[in-house]
Amino acid sequence: MMSTHPVLELEALSLAAKSNETLVHNVSFSLGKGESIGLVGESGSGKSLTLRAILGLLPRGVTQTGGVIKSETSSAMVFQDPRGALDPLCPVVKQLAEVVYYRQQVSRRASRTIALELLERLGLPDALKRSDRYPSQLSGGQCQRIVIAIALACKPGILLCDEPTTALDVTVQRQIIETITSLQKELGFAMVFVTHNLAIAANLCSRLYVMKAGQIVEHGNTLNLLQNPSDPYTQMLIDSVLPLPELERSER
Ligand SMILES: Nc1ncnc2c1ncn2[C@@H]1O[C@H](COP(=O)(O)OP(=O)(O)OP(=O)(O)O)[C@@H](O)[C@H]1O
């Protein structure tokens, strides 16, 4: 249950392509201060477009055809493909410092100091601070930490996460999720988290919204929804998670 005044409200958001094809239809939800909600659903169901609408950055050819987005605070986004989100020709510390400089309106010198502090907070190695490394010289997990640092440099009230761990290997996925969780506790931002991974959604989000073909087909408290799905599509999503095979007991 959302206990605080919402920092974000979507009321009947609809988006369409230039061809008039409806891509997102009548999507409504609200987000409380410091709360995390999850958008789950099949590929192409409109999750990313919904996030982009909140950010005010719809791709070319997509327009808002209905509804209202009310937000009391700023949003920043963490993208699915961290390498693609960074400029390959610019050292990562410089990219981060640049965002600090423009968004926090501090001096150049202070922006670099704040950027280095952010790197430390994100658990990036000291070597990154001493030498200027380019995205291609970092691992996927390190690039995603830089992208998260860039988002946090905007001091957002809402962090929009678009499958931020999908491109990473599973051990790194877990570290990134733990990092996001601890930063959220520390900084108090609210979060809209898009994922295909129900386990991640269940760990991070108090409420889930299940999307199919541009619409929300079911929503509710995460545990209730996963234990008692009412929509067949939600049940199908749950059933599509492969269980671990029972480990054979070794008999002596
Ligand atoms: N620029 C665009 N012009 C026209 N249609 C688009 C555009 N961007 C996305 N779409 C369409 O909108 C629909 C929703 O796309 P969206 O990226 O939001 O899906 P998604 O649920 O995030 O999928 P995934 O999980 O694969 O990222 C899809 O059918 C997609 O093809």
The ligand as an SDF file (V2000), in Angstrom:
LIG
                    3D

 31 33  0  0  0  0  0  0  0  0999 V2000
    9.7550    4.9160  -32.0630 N   0  0  0  0  0  0  0  0  0  0  0  0
    8.7600    4.0270  -32.1910 C   0  0  0  0  0  0  0  0  0  0  0  0
    7.8990    4.1040  -33.2470 N   0  0  0  0  0  0  0  0  0  0  0  0
    6.9000    3.2180  -33.4000 C   0  0  0  0  0  0  0  0  0  0  0  0
    6.6670    2.1900  -32.5400 N   0  0  0  0  0  0  0  0  0  0  0  0
    7.4750    2.0640  -31.4860 C   0  0  0  0  0  0  0  0  0  0  0  0
    8.5630    2.9650  -31.2400 C   0  0  0  0  0  0  0  0  0  0  0  0
    9.2170    2.5810  -30.1070 N   0  0  0  0  0  0  0  0  0  0  0  0
    8.5540    1.4910  -29.6650 C   0  0  0  0  0  0  0  0  0  0  0  0
    7.5200    1.1710  -30.4710 N   0  0  0  0  0  0  0  0  0  0  0  0
    6.5590    0.0620  -30.3020 C   0  0  0  0  0  0  0  0  0  0  0  0
    5.8480    0.2540  -29.0920 O   0  0  0  0  0  0  0  0  0  0  0  0
    5.5820   -0.9920  -28.4760 C   0  0  0  0  0  0  0  0  0  0  0  0
    6.0510   -0.9420  -27.0270 C   0  0  0  0  0  0  0  0  0  0  0  0
    7.4660   -0.8220  -27.0130 O   0  0  0  0  0  0  0  0  0  0  0  0
    8.3020   -0.7940  -25.6500 P   0  0  0  0  0  0  0  0  0  0  0  0
    9.7410   -0.5640  -26.0290 O   0  0  0  0  0  0  0  0  0  0  0  0
    7.6940    0.1380  -24.7050 O   0  0  0  0  0  0  0  0  0  0  0  0
    8.1010   -2.3030  -25.1220 O   0  0  0  0  0  0  0  0  0  0  0  0
    8.7330   -3.0070  -23.8260 P   0  0  0  0  0  0  0  0  0  0  0  0
    7.5730   -3.5820  -23.0790 O   0  0  0  0  0  0  0  0  0  0  0  0
    9.6140   -2.0860  -23.0910 O   0  0  0  0  0  0  0  0  0  0  0  0
    9.5620   -4.1830  -24.5030 O   0  0  0  0  0  0  0  0  0  0  0  0
   11.0020   -4.8130  -24.0530 P   0  0  0  0  0  0  0  0  0  0  0  0
   10.7230   -5.5320  -22.7800 O   0  0  0  0  0  0  0  0  0  0  0  0
   11.3400   -5.7350  -25.1880 O   0  0  0  0  0  0  0  0  0  0  0  0
   11.9730   -3.6610  -23.9030 O   0  0  0  0  0  0  0  0  0  0  0  0
    6.2570   -2.0590  -29.3120 C   0  0  0  0  0  0  0  0  0  0  0  0
    5.3030   -2.6590  -30.1290 O   0  0  0  0  0  0  0  0  0  0  0  0
    7.2570   -1.2750  -30.1330 C   0  0  0  0  0  0  0  0  0  0  0  0
    7.4850   -1.8980  -31.3710 O   0  0  0  0  0  0  0  0  0  0  0  0
  1  2  1  0
  2  3  1  0
  2  7  2  0
  3  4  2  0
  4  5  1  0
  5  6  2  0
  6  7  1  0
  6 10  1  0
  7  8  1  0
  8  9  2  0
  9 10  1  0
 10 11  1  0
 11 12  1  0
 11 30  1  0
 12 13  1  0
 13 14  1  0
 13 28  1  0
 14 15  1  0
 15 16  1  0
 16 17  2  0
 16 18  1  0
 16 19  1  0
 19 20  1  0
 20 21  2  0
 20 22  1  0
 20 23  1  0
 23 24  1  0
 24 25  2  0
 24 26  1  0
 24 27  1  0
 28 29  1  0
 28 30  1  0
 30 31  1  0
M  END
$$$$
